[in-house]
């Protein structure tokens, strides 16, 4: 079968990637707005920690992780084309990871406890993050001056808010031993939040890709090794190493490794955050590697065939891994990771065929703003909650009245909310503001 003509041969932009990202972010806002509303359909609710299944909300987060992995080869390819070294790229990766972790910690703590009346601390925190991580235009002018000043002000005020924060039992958010004698917790990050989990997966997949490059067979192997981290963590790898007598000759080094692994696992889950969930992003890197300049997988049908074959392989891997731990998002089981990766890869193949090969992409205009500015769209929805909360209970009841309606009206209301947030994202972007880390 011949390759279909490229409707835009002079462009290397893969419109289907942006469209799928926009669709995923729109769904993310939709399910977040729906929350755990009692009357919402079962299909639109997250499964519990002991469940062996998944529903639509359980697919959204891993789909974004997969697309974050797809973007890694594309982003790195552009940076290398600009003459950036691997060290330059690594610095950028670390800076982006740190920014996402900061936002994740702030959001987790405001969800667990709001220290000021009517959600004022949270509203100010969102406003400060919007200032601190705004994109500064390259060209000189008033906008550049204003946004640069805004970044400095936002970062300073965000630090002040973090220092002022106190948990429900009166403890500081970070620097605990300094401000609260006897408190051994330096940074209360709980589970890092969605943005934090994205940060760890992005860091792991970026490092893997920096080391392995476009060698897809190695990337596939790395995906498998990361899945094995889940198995190793569940099997108590530190305890296993500590009990092996044949390692006595290297006992000091083994004990140091066990201690280090224990500390790391206390900060970030080795099996889940750095293991199975990171494997989703590395699987995304595999797909992204066929989209970079110089890939031997040609445009058109070869890419569709490769993606569908890859999706089938991921699905079969998920099937093999299903028996030991089942399918569960909260536990980050390997089968859940691979099933979601397979679905996302297949969805991209369909969109690539429709949009990049056939030029049928008008439908994506409704989600395009979220694809172009995913972080802004993601943060805008809870920020809206905070702003409405400041106005009082009547304002909350008026804006989110659909949460008290029957199931069909609740779903429709959350869908309208998601589309409104996405369109507001586009309006803000057209005004010259972008949010990016």
Protein Blocks (a to p, Z undefined) as FASTA:
>chain_A
ZZdddfblmbcbdfklmmmmmmmmmmmmmmmmnmmafklcfklpccdfkbccddfklmmm
mmmmmmmmmmmmmmmmmmmmnopafklmmmmmmmmmmmmmmmmmmmmmmmmocfbghhlm
mmmmmmmmmmmmcccdfbgcfklmmmmmmmmmmmmmmmmmmmmpccfkopafbhklmmmg
hiabfbdgknnpjmlmmmmmmmmmmmmmmmnmmalklmmmmmmmmmmmmmmmmnommlmm
mmmmklmmmmmmmmmmmmmmmmmmmmpcfklmmmmmmmmmmmmmmmmmmmpghiabdghj
llmmmmmmmmmmmmmmmmmmmmmnopafklopaklmmmmmmmmmmmmmmmmmmmmmnopa
klmmmmmmmmmmmmlmmmmmmmmmmmmmmnojklmmmmmmmmmmcfklmmmmmmmmmmmm
mmmmmmmmmnopacdZZ
